[in-house]
Amino acid sequence: MLEELWNNKSVIIRNYISILRDNITGLITILIILVLVIIYAYLRYQSFKPDLTAIETFTDPEPTNIIQQPPATLNYQITFINPGSQASKALYMACNQDYLSGFNQPNIQARGFDTKAELERTYKTMIIPITPAEEKDITSKLSSILDQIPSTRLGKLSSWISQASIAKGAHWLESGMPHTHANTMIMNTGWFVNPACSTYFHELFHIIQRNNPEQFHQLYTSAWNFIKVAGGPNTITGLETQITLARMNPDANDFSWIWHDVTTSKYYWINAIFTRADPASLLAVQYLAYPLDGQTFRYLGSQPIELKNLSSFVNMFGIGYNHYHPNEIASQYAEYYFMTTHEPQEIKNKPAYLAFTNWLDNLAKL
């Protein structure tokens, strides 16, 4: 029989080839199904396999110029807020009452909305979940950095670390810019991957400003030569149009501040002003200083000055970004004060920064 098969091997091979050729579509279909079944089984296995690297390793969140630090020795209480909690509902209520309720059309459009109702409805989803792994990572990293700050400095605001909370903002929220409402810092998604402590101190200082305005106003008026207009910005005549184009900021929403340039005896109303009435984004602004009459605080009508070109202001404060409001200046300085590795050499001898450090050094607590 074997001999017969061998003698007829050519015929048998031709028959098998003919069978394969006639059924090629079906065979390919079966092969594809087998491949898909194998891929599906592999993916299911991977989905149940523990991700040990995600549990055991973290990315260094601090700038590369900071030396890696030892593990934290103190247990700081860091509070996180997630969607659906009572704290998240209170956060939205504070946002709506103290911030969104004052929006005009330019500020609505700058955030990508057509109507206030649409904006308020969407802002109800402004925070997104923080995973337990992220909470552990953030707490560990912040604690490690906080441990290395001299107690003489950290002690001035240590009580606020436990009073403040952290939430994660949706990707669209405020163009990704960190900000605060009530006692909550809303950080962008990138911060949860790379939680820089300098940003933490900046936002924490905004919370302290909101809760202790008198202490800060003393610094602003006595050392920095700002004047708070008693009747609010609407009493500054001649700036009605410009005020409607001022960008709203939950951490610097008081437009009543005027800066007195003592070197020239001139007065300026300073703000972040949208470049058009229908701004394309929150970043479509210029930092402008409007010259005022020193007696009546009336706009003199002359061309506003870009803040970076107001040499007396630059010489006084030194910083060149997000410096249009005393709250923002103070929070920027707080980054340098608490994170000395971030302190630019050119800032150290600026009159406003020296006054800030002297003011803070002499405070027992904030």
Steps between C-alpha positions, in 0.01 A plus 500: 500500500780738587667415172177578316471834677859584415450412135191725486650785702484746210130441449433524875694829532313645200169400659591665832613817322171502311307461827698783662450723197126434492466573874759776539247760617369279776848401614614864517188586699575223749862615529394861566253384767773297671735802501228724643421244771868486599526882510182525708625238747832687536332834562268348760802352676676838501191676640505277808877502543612733788679817383790490744683792344201730551485400864865508588658773290431869461631776277702771675263802498753769588723700262828336405703762689368369831704224659305183572387513860460233768155365590272724703527479877176680580146396418327801342125488465424561133128503418370412152159574351331271249186547289169407661611574856339763721829691486483509119145639513612770745794577270269559203268717710797719603618517138157598373426753772836676520622459144266390221217727615710805409588390147425724204488392135874542421589277796239243399627486141866486607418168669341359186130549583223700338269549796534528874252215551719272287809604694342443841364162394838383371689628804303252711738241351811711555684244715583140413595198714834465678617140530623353831842455341510870411398599852780285641752640252407864561502461878838330493663751268361810670593368844853429383546860384319658796732314738799685359367853541631673814241488778541876550345545157268203465355563846348826376247311290514142628144514635373577149643177360229301678228762443550510123389228259600395149278419201581401141361730234356376171729556203287788369472686831650852501736408215681263735611780734509399870274712719300489823146529630425525872768279661556272201790501255394379155805362320516395136545137397870553424568601860383157618772346284763756599386662830734799528503634855550857376153492342361359823637796701374748240144369522512450878593865533189597303289311754674681785445835324128426476480423871733775631454800270593759764851362549567507128343840445744641752787369288346625176433852626789566738785332313389471138319835461167358385180688578165327537222718361223510761214515252628217281615512136178664380609820675802520268347712225598461138581127522150361458582318174837374619353357820252292298800350316689409818560128533331346804726303731368331818825586679522862388141608443517834678558769237512783756881521523697796369878513501674822604837541335677704768803555278295703250191584712279330241205269555395196298211256483653168394330186374499211252289634213354291217630612162146493353139493615456138385825344622602165357652378827597599854853558379396769250590784740747782546628619837429873481546800727254790452622843622261667747458841656638472852223708660183369339625165365370593159652337193711757322418354160858449392622179343528219757848367567591134475609400846827358376582846363416688821859518625419628848263205557756250366773649720273478802366146461735320262264229376377508142196271483164479677597809699199721435345465846654518849354158587684343208824678582485381862429141396788507252729629774375223730640245253844659539475541877407141577681335209834678517637290214254688275610844616639689197815697570355812337201497737687489830581870514177637356336745746162325491650156565717627784190660654308174456764285671535753782122507547476122505804453723337720761168316495461224756227333297284568199 
